[in-house]
Amino acid sequence: MENLKQLIAADMAAVDQVIRTRLHSEVMLINQVGEYIINGGGKRLRPALVVLSAEAFGYRGKHHHDLAAVVEFIHTATLLHDDVVDESALRRGRETANALFGNAASVLVGDFLYSRAFQMMVEVGEMRVMRTLADATNTIAEGEVLQLLNCRDASVDAANYMHVIHCKTAKLFEAAMRLGAILGKASGADEDAAASYGMHLGTAFQLVDDVLDYSADEAQTGKHLGDDLAEGKPTLPLIYAMQHGTPERAAVVRGAIEQGDMGKFAEVLQIIHATGALDFTRQQAMREAEAARAAISSLADSKYKQCLLELSNFAATRQF
């Protein structure tokens, strides 16, 4: 991550300036909520991918800064809406916007960010940029609804769950990489390779999030352990534990999912560790990271490509 920050520090400073300028509204509450969540301490990986991809393909304009900000606005809007749906009270160690400002403000400011993002992408004047982002936001919304349908459903299998995270999380990573390739006038094959990298990277990132929900240091992640279980989300560690535990253990996990029963958290955690579910999920994340690296193996060598290769390793091995 330090290599990444140093390499694109000037670009990300420019992206931050675009974010601050375009976040402004005459409505004070929009400024307050928007600033609160934008300044929430995220890794800014998605906008960084737009920058890295554009630079890797030799782009020399300024639109990658605008589109990086667009991607961050879309991501921020999903966070605002997610926290309302999940009734979350904590994100990155701080109160969520909905806990601080209320659900109505969070939903409506999320809508503002979505609409501002579409204003900005239109200004780029590239139909394929607009199509990429329109398709991505639609897929993300579908993923959110699929996740909602899966809540409290212990019958969800691994294939179903992977489809949800491809839609809900990985799609924006994919779009970010494709945007940079479009700006850099990459060939069709190279554009698809960049998009494939983004999809695999985003999948690895989410799988590690699933692991950290049952193993991380809460002070580092800013989340409570077991949040996914409390919300009844059947993530891959739980699915694996049910498939590979004894019938009695599987029944405990199944009941905890269906009831969102945090009273069983300690027992569920013990079952997850006993079945090797976290190790398995980490291994799947590593496979996704390897697939991401393979996807861009034919791209021309550059310091930006090298950073993308390193980033895939970080996504799969991070502890926060």
JOPE-V338973 format. One record per pair of residues at least 24 apart in sequence whose ideal C-beta (glycine too) atoms are under 10 Angstrom apart, sorted by the first residue. I is the first residue (numbers start at 1). GAP is how many residues later the second one is. Records with the same first field share a line. If there is no record, write none. Layout:
BEGIN
I=GAP / GAP
END
This chain:
BEGIN
1=42 / 44 / 47 / 309 / 310 / 313 / 317
2=308
3=300 / 303 / 304 / 307 / 308 / 311
4=39 / 40 / 41 / 44 / 47 / 48 / 300 / 303 / 304 / 306 / 307 / 310
5=38 / 39 / 43
6=301
7=41 / 44 / 45 / 48 / 296 / 297 / 299 / 300 / 303
8=36 / 39 / 40 / 43 / 44 / 47 / 60 / 296 / 299
10=41
11=36 / 37 / 39 / 40 / 41 / 43 / 44 / 51 / 53 / 54 / 57
12=32 / 35 / 36 / 39 / 53 / 56
13=52
14=37 / 48 / 50 / 51 / 52 / 54 / 55
15=29 / 32 / 33 / 35 / 36 / 49 / 50 / 51 / 52 / 53 / 54 / 56 / 57
16=28 / 31 / 49 / 52 / 53 / 56
17=48 / 52
18=29 / 44 / 47 / 48 / 49 / 50 / 51 / 52 / 54 / 55 / 102
19=25 / 28 / 46 / 49 / 50 / 51 / 53 / 54 / 57
20=49
21=48
22=44 / 47 / 48 / 51 / 91 / 94 / 95 / 97 / 98 / 101
23=46 / 49 / 50 / 53 / 89 / 90 / 93
24=92
25=84 / 87 / 91
27=81 / 82 / 85
29=72 / 73 / 76 / 79 / 80 / 83
30=75 / 78 / 79 / 82 / 83 / 86
31=78
32=65 / 68 / 69 / 73 / 77
33=43 / 47 / 64 / 65 / 67 / 68 / 69 / 72 / 73 / 75 / 76 / 77 / 79 / 80
34=39 / 42 / 43 / 46 / 63 / 75 / 76 / 78 / 79 / 82
36=44 / 58 / 59 / 60 / 61 / 64 / 65 / 70 / 73
37=39 / 40 / 42 / 43 / 46 / 54 / 55 / 57 / 59 / 60 / 63 / 64 / 69 / 72 / 73 / 76
38=31 / 34 / 35 / 38 / 41 / 75
39=55
40=36 / 39 / 51 / 52 / 53 / 54 / 56 / 57 / 182
41=50 / 51 / 52 / 53 / 181
42=30 / 33 / 34 / 37 / 49 / 50
43=49 / 162 / 271 / 272 / 275 / 277
44=24 / 27 / 28 / 31
45=26 / 27 / 30 / 127 / 128 / 131 / 156 / 157 / 160 / 266 / 269 / 270
46=25 / 26 / 28 / 29 / 30 / 126 / 127 / 129 / 130 / 131 / 152 / 156 / 159
47=24 / 25 / 26 / 28 / 129
48=24 / 128 / 259 / 260 / 263
49=123 / 124 / 125 / 126 / 127 / 128 / 129 / 130 / 131 / 145 / 148 / 149 / 152 / 153 / 259 / 262
50=125 / 126 / 127 / 128 / 129 / 130 / 131 / 133 / 148
51=125 / 129 / 253 / 256
52=124 / 125 / 128 / 142 / 250 / 251 / 252 / 253 / 255 / 256 / 259
53=123 / 124 / 125 / 126 / 127 / 128 / 129 / 130 / 131 / 133 / 138 / 141 / 142 / 144 / 145 / 243 / 246 / 251 / 252 / 255
54=122 / 123 / 125 / 126 / 127 / 128 / 129 / 130 / 132 / 140 / 250
55=125 / 128 / 129 / 247 / 248 / 249 / 250 / 252
56=121 / 124 / 125 / 128 / 130 / 134 / 138 / 240 / 243 / 244 / 245 / 246 / 247 / 248 / 249 / 250 / 251 / 252
57=123 / 124 / 125 / 126 / 127 / 128 / 129 / 130 / 133 / 134 / 137 / 242 / 243 / 245 / 247 / 248
58=125 / 126 / 127 / 128 / 242 / 244 / 246
59=121 / 122 / 123 / 124 / 125 / 126 / 127
60=123 / 124
61=63 / 122 / 123
62=121
63=57 / 58 / 60 / 61 / 62 / 63 / 66 / 116 / 119 / 120
64=60 / 115 / 116 / 119 / 120
66=54 / 55 / 57 / 58 / 63 / 117
67=50 / 53 / 54 / 57 / 59 / 62 / 65 / 66 / 108 / 109 / 112 / 113 / 115 / 116
68=108 / 111 / 112
69=47 / 48 / 51
70=43 / 46 / 47 / 48 / 49 / 50 / 51 / 53 / 54 / 59 / 63 / 105 / 106 / 109
71=46 / 50 / 62 / 65 / 101 / 102 / 104 / 105 / 108
72=41 / 45 / 100 / 104
73=37 / 39 / 40 / 41 / 42 / 43 / 44 / 45 / 46 / 47 / 48
74=36 / 39 / 40 / 42 / 43 / 44 / 47 / 59 / 62 / 63 / 66 / 98 / 101 / 102
75=38 / 42 / 65 / 94 / 97 / 98 / 101
76=33 / 34 / 37 / 38 / 41
77=29 / 30 / 32 / 33 / 34 / 35 / 36 / 37 / 38 / 39 / 40 / 60 / 63
78=32 / 35 / 36 / 59 / 62 / 63 / 65 / 66 / 90 / 91 / 94
79=27 / 31 / 34
80=25 / 26 / 27 / 28 / 29 / 30 / 31 / 32 / 33 / 34
81=25 / 26 / 28 / 29 / 30 / 32 / 33 / 59 / 60 / 63
82=24 / 28 / 62 / 65 / 86
83=24 / 27
84=26
85=59 / 60 / 62 / 63 / 66 / 146
86=61 / 62 / 65 / 141 / 142 / 144 / 145 / 147
87=143 / 144
88=135 / 136 / 139 / 142 / 143
89=135 / 138
90=128 / 131 / 132 / 133 / 134 / 137
91=130 / 131 / 132 / 136
92=129 / 130 / 131
93=125 / 126 / 127 / 128 / 129 / 130
94=128
114=27
121=58
124=55 / 58 / 59
126=53 / 56 / 57
128=50 / 51 / 54 / 55 / 63
129=46 / 49 / 50 / 53 / 54
131=51
132=42 / 43 / 44 / 46 / 47 / 49 / 50 / 59 / 63
133=39 / 42 / 43 / 45 / 46
134=41
135=36 / 39 / 40 / 43
136=31 / 35 / 36 / 37 / 38 / 39 / 40 / 42 / 43
137=34 / 35 / 38
138=29 / 33
139=27 / 28 / 29 / 31 / 32 / 33 / 35 / 36
140=27 / 28 / 29 / 30 / 31 / 32 / 35
141=26 / 27
142=25 / 26 / 29
143=24 / 25 / 26 / 27 / 28 / 29
144=24
147=84 / 86 / 87
148=85
150=82 / 83 / 84 / 85 / 107
151=77 / 80 / 81 / 82 / 83 / 106 / 107 / 109
152=79 / 80 / 81 / 82 / 105 / 106 / 107 / 108
153=79 / 80 / 81 / 104 / 105
154=78 / 80 / 84 / 85 / 88 / 96 / 97 / 99 / 100 / 101 / 102 / 103 / 104 / 105
155=79 / 84 / 87 / 99 / 102 / 103
156=77 / 78 / 79 / 82 / 83 / 86 / 101
157=77 / 82 / 85 / 86
158=76 / 78 / 81 / 82 / 85 / 126
159=80
160=74 / 79
161=45 / 46 / 49 / 72 / 73 / 74 / 75 / 77 / 78
162=41 / 44 / 45 / 74 / 77 / 122 / 126
164=42 / 69 / 70 / 71
165=37 / 38 / 40 / 41 / 42 / 44 / 45 / 70 / 71
166=33 / 34 / 36 / 37 / 40
168=34 / 38
169=30 / 33 / 34 / 36 / 37 / 38 / 40
170=28 / 29 / 30 / 31 / 32 / 33 / 34 / 35 / 36 / 37 / 118
171=24 / 27 / 28 / 31
172=26 / 30
173=24 / 25 / 26 / 27 / 28 / 29 / 30 / 31 / 32 / 33 / 119 / 142
174=24 / 25 / 26 / 27 / 28 / 29
175=24 / 27
176=25 / 26
177=24 / 25 / 115 / 118 / 119 / 131
180=124
181=118
186=113
189=109
190=106 / 108 / 109 / 110
192=103
193=101 / 102 / 103 / 104 / 105 / 106
194=101 / 102 / 105 / 114
195=100
196=95 / 96 / 98 / 99 / 100
197=94 / 95 / 96 / 97 / 98 / 99 / 100 / 102 / 108 / 111 / 112 / 114 / 115
198=94 / 97 / 98 / 110
199=89 / 92 / 93 / 96
200=85 / 87 / 88 / 89 / 90 / 91 / 92 / 93 / 94 / 95 / 96 / 112 / 115 / 116
201=87 / 88 / 90 / 91 / 92 / 94 / 95 / 107 / 110 / 111 / 113 / 114 / 115
202=86 / 90 / 113
203=81 / 82 / 84 / 85 / 86 / 88 / 89 / 112 / 113
204=78 / 80 / 81 / 82 / 83 / 84 / 85 / 86 / 87 / 88 / 108 / 109 / 110 / 111 / 112 / 113 / 114
205=80 / 83 / 84 / 106 / 107 / 109 / 110 / 111 / 113
206=29 / 30 / 79 / 82 / 109
207=28 / 29 / 30 / 73 / 74 / 75 / 76 / 77 / 78 / 79 / 80 / 81 / 82 / 108 / 109
208=73 / 74 / 76 / 77 / 78 / 80 / 81 / 106 / 107 / 108 / 109 / 110 / 111 / 112
209=26 / 72 / 76 / 109
210=25 / 26 / 27 / 28 / 29 / 67 / 68 / 71 / 72 / 74 / 75
211=24 / 25 / 26 / 61 / 66 / 67 / 68 / 69 / 70 / 71 / 73 / 74 / 105 / 107 / 108
212=66 / 106 / 107 / 108
213=24 / 25 / 65
214=24 / 27 / 51 / 54 / 55 / 58 / 59 / 63 / 64 / 67
215=54 / 57 / 58 / 63 / 66 / 67 / 104
216=102 / 103 / 104
217=102 / 103
219=101
220=98 / 99 / 100
221=98 / 99
222=98
224=38
225=37 / 40 / 44
226=30 / 34 / 36 / 38 / 39 / 40 / 42 / 43
227=35
228=29 / 32
229=24 / 27 / 28 / 30 / 31 / 32 / 33 / 35 / 36 / 39 / 40 / 43
230=26 / 30 / 31 / 32 / 35
231=26 / 29
232=24 / 25 / 26 / 27 / 28 / 29
233=24 / 27
234=24
235=42 / 46
236=41 / 42 / 44 / 45 / 48 / 49
237=31 / 32 / 34 / 35 / 36 / 38 / 39 / 40 / 41 / 42 / 43 / 44 / 45
238=30 / 33 / 34 / 39 / 43
239=38 / 41 / 42
240=32 / 35 / 36 / 37 / 38 / 39 / 40 / 41 / 44
241=27 / 28 / 30 / 31 / 32 / 33 / 34 / 35 / 36 / 37 / 39
242=29 / 33 / 35
243=32 / 34 / 37
244=27 / 30 / 31 / 32 / 33 / 36
245=26 / 27 / 29 / 30 / 32
246=25 / 28 / 29
249=25 / 26
250=25
253=24
282=34 / 35
283=33
284=32
285=30 / 31 / 32 / 33
286=26 / 27 / 29 / 30 / 31
287=29
288=24 / 27 / 28
289=24 / 25 / 26 / 27 / 28
290=26
292=24
END
